[in-house]
Amino acid sequence: MSVPHAPHTFGASTNAAEVIDGVDLHGRRAVVTGASSGIGVETARALAAAGADVTLAVRNTDAGAEVAARLEKELPPESGKLTVGRLDLADRSTVAAFVAAWQGPLHILVNNAGVMATPELTRTPDGQEWQFGVNHLGHFALATGLHRALAAADGARVVSVSSIGHLFSPVVFDDLDYRYRPYDSWTSYGQSKTANALFAVGAAERWADDGITANALMPGNVGDTSLARHMDMEQVAAFMASGELALPPQKTVEQVAATSVLLAASPTVEGITGRYFEDCAQAEPVAERAGAVSGVAPYAQSPENAARLWTVSDALVR
């Protein structure tokens, strides 16, 4: 992985192409989940443009194939190879099949796919609440299943896409699946995004000796992705009016992919692990949720919470 030709200052307005400028990923292999739309497409585009061979790990392989074909036409000839793999994070069997089919080292894993604000309580086939099951447990099973391939890469990076939405809720260990408390789409989403952040803390601790770094991030606010398809905009407006929710300034999809690409490939973060990033920089701690548009909650960076979540998750995916 080469150093960019000239120093860069990255920030909130940086886009993925600027982050990847001058980085050479030829000979590297990457997996990007949810790469059939939105941020995942732009993340895959940037990594392939730098020379990485990128697998688009998607639930809808027809949509993934369309994206791959489009990117191949748009990318320069020296770009990396694009392939499509079937992965439904709610279906443990497809995760196991994806892991079993993987051969050789894996240098970059971007856990990007997700669902947000599912309006009704829904469960995965294994009985977990849908957002926690898809956003966290599916990715946990994938990453731990691919651990050997990551360790074989000698310097692999794992990127866990979280959200400012983690401020809605810590991980409620006594009721992960809303069996005893009323279901709420936003606390459910928040719990899953906190879990994404804690996964990076846990992986950083466990996998350091394997040369693997793991970091989480808030990509930014973008309205034109499929992630927001379940959002009740009247509810969002009510949250904002009450001061319970404040959205960060909106970005383009190329800009929201920038922090993922930074953590996946930039030499400027070499060796950094177990952290939470936003706007292409490490986030500051936030103590007060109401009105916050940036920062990371201490409970989402707690080593104790991360260790407990890892133990619980490992038992649930076995």
N, C-alpha and C positions, 0 to 999 in steps of 0.2 A: 504494500500500500504506500504510494508515494506521497510526499508532502506537496501541497499546492504550490504553484509557481510563485505566488506572492502572498504576503500575509492578508488575511481577511478579517473584517470585523462583522460578525454575524449578530442579528437582532430580530426584532419582531417583524420587520418588513422583508427579511431575507427569504428568498425562495430556494427550492430544492436544487435547481440548476446551479445557483451560486455556491451552495454548500459543497456540491460535488465537483466543482470546477478544479481541474488539475489533479484530481484523485484517480489513481489507476487501480482498478479492481479486476483486471484480467487474471484468470486463474482462480478467482474466488467464486464461491457458490452461495446463493442466497435463497431464502424462502420468505415470501411476503403473504400473510394470510389476508383474506378479504380484498384481494387485488383485482376484483372485477369492476370496481367503481371507486370514485372519490379519491381519498388520500392514498389508498392502497395502490391505485394505478399510478399516481405520480411518484410514489416511493419506488415502485418497480421500475418506472421509466428512468429515474435518476440513477439507480444502481446499475441497470443494464447499460445506460449511456456511458458509464465509467468502465464498462467491460465485464461486469459480473454476469455469470449465468444465473438467471432468476427463475425460480418456480413460483407461479401464481397459484397459491393454495386457496381454492374457492369451492363454495357449495354448488354453484351452477357452472359446470364445466363448459357449457355452450357459450355463456357470457364471458367466461375466462378466455376461451379460444378467440372470441371476437376482439377482446382487448389485446391479446397477444398479437393477432394479425395486424391490428391497427398500429400498435407500437412498432412492430417490425418495419412497417412502411415509413414511419416517422423518424425512427432512430438512424444514426449514421451506420455505415457498413461495419465498422470496427466494434460495434456494440456487442454485448454478451448475448447468449442464446436465451430465448424465452420458452418455457414449457409450462404446461398447465397440469395441476394435480387436484384430485377430488378431495375435499376436506369439509365436512359438516361438523362444526364444533359442538353441536348439540347431540351428535350421534357418535358415541365412543368407538363404535366399530370402524367408522371411517378414519378416525384419528389413528387407531391401531394399524389400519391398512396403509395409511400414508407413511407412518413410521417404519413399518415392515418393508415397504418398497424402497425406502431411501438407502442408497449405497454410497459409501465413501464419506469424506469429511463435509461438514457444513460450516461455513465461515460466518454467515449472517442469518439470524432468525428475527424477523420483524412480526411480532404478535399484534397485528393491526385490526383484524376483523372485530366486529362487535354489534350489539343491539342496544338501543337506548329507549328508555321510558315506555316499555311495553305496557299498554294500558290495563290489561287484565292479568291476574295471576295465572301463569302458565308454567308447566313443568317439563323438563327434559324427559326423554324415555327412561332415564335412570332415577327420576323423581326429584331432581334438584330444581329449585326456582330458576326460571329461564335465563334471566340476565346474569346471575351468578354462575349458572351452569355453562353458558356460552362464553361470556366475556372472560371469566377466570378459569373455571375447571377445564374447559376444552383446551385452552392454551396451556394450562399447567400440564395436562396429559401429553400434549404435543411436545412441549419443551423438555420435559423429563424423559419422554420416549426417545427424543433425539439427542439426549445428553452425550452419548458415546460419539456420535458424529460431530457434535460441537467440540468435544474434548480432542478429537483427532485433528481439528483444524489448526491448532497451535495459535491461539489468539482470537477465538471466535467472539462475536458480539451478539447479545440477545437484547432486543428492544421491545419494551412492553408499553403499549399505547394506553395511557390512563386518561384522566380528564380533570378539569377544575371541578367537575361534578362529584369528585370524591369527597368534597366538603359536605355533601348532603348526608353522608353516613359513614361511620367506621364499619368494620366488619363486626356484625353482631353474632358472635360465636354461639350464643345460646339459642339462636333461632335463624340460622342461615337461610332457611327455605320458607319463611313466613307461614309456619304451621301454627303459631300461637299468637302472632300479632297481626293486625290488619295489613293487608298488602298495600303498598304505596309505590307507584312506578318510579318516583324520584329517589326515595331512600334505597330502593332496590338497585337502581342504577348506580347510586353513590357507593353502596357497599361493594359492588362488582369492580368499580374503578379504584376504590381503596385497595381491593385485593390485587389488582394489576400492579399498583405501586409497591405493595408489600412483596409481591412475587420477586421483583427486582432486588429488593433488600435481601430476601432469603437466598436467591440464586447467587448473588454476589458473595455471600458468606460461604455457601456450600461448594461453589465451583471455582473459587479463586485459584486453587492448586492445579486446576485443569487449564488455566490460562483463559478462562471465559469471563468476560465482563457482562454485566446486566444492568440496564438503566431503564427507568420509566420516564414518561413525558406527558405533558399536556400539549396536543398539537395546535390548538387554537380554535376559534369560532368561525365555522364556515357553514352556510345554510343550505348549499346545493348538493348535499350528499344523501345517499339512501339511509344513512344512520338516523336521520331526523324524521323518518317516515311515520313514526308512531307519536310524534310530539303533538300535544294539545296546546296550540298557540294561545288560547284563552287562559289556560292554566299557567303558561309561561308568563303572560302579561300580569296575571294576578300575583305570581311570585315576585316579579320585579317591582310591582307597586307596593308590596308589603316589605320590601327590603330583604327578603329571603334569598333572592337570586339577582345577580347582576352579571350580564354577559360581557365578556371581553370584546374589544373592537373586532369587527369582522375582518377576515382575511380571505385571500384567494386560495383555491385548493393547492396551488403550487407553493404558497407560503405556509400552509398548515402542514405540508409534507416535509418542510425544511428540518424541523427538529428531529423527526424520525431518521432522516437521511444523515444528519449530523452524528447521531448516536450510532448509526449503522456503519458509517464509513469514514468520517472525518478524522484525520490525525490530530486535530486540536483537542480531542477528548480521549486520546490514547491512555489506557490504564485507569480511567475513571470508572468506578463501578458502585452500584447500590444507591444511586442518586436519582433525583427527580428533576427533570428539566422542563423549561417552557421558554418560548421565544429564543431558542438556540443558546440558552444559558441555564445554569443551575438555579432553581427556584429558591426563594426565601421562605422561611417558615411563616405560617399565618395562624394566629390564635383565634381570630374572630371570623366566623363564617359569613355572617350577614353582610351583604354588599361586597364581598371579596371577589375580585376579578383575576386574581393571580395568587401564587404561593402554594405551599404544600402543608397540609395538616400534620402535626407531630405524630398523630396516631398512624399515619400512612408511611412513616419512616421508622417506626419503632422496631428494633430488632426482636423484642419479645413478641410483639404481634406477628411479625413475619415468621418467626419460628413456630408459633402456635398454628398459624394458617398453613404452613408447609405440612405439618404433621396431620392436620385435619384433611387437607386436600389429598395428600398421598393415600390416606385411608379410603377416601371417597372414590378415587379413580382406579383403585386396584380391582 
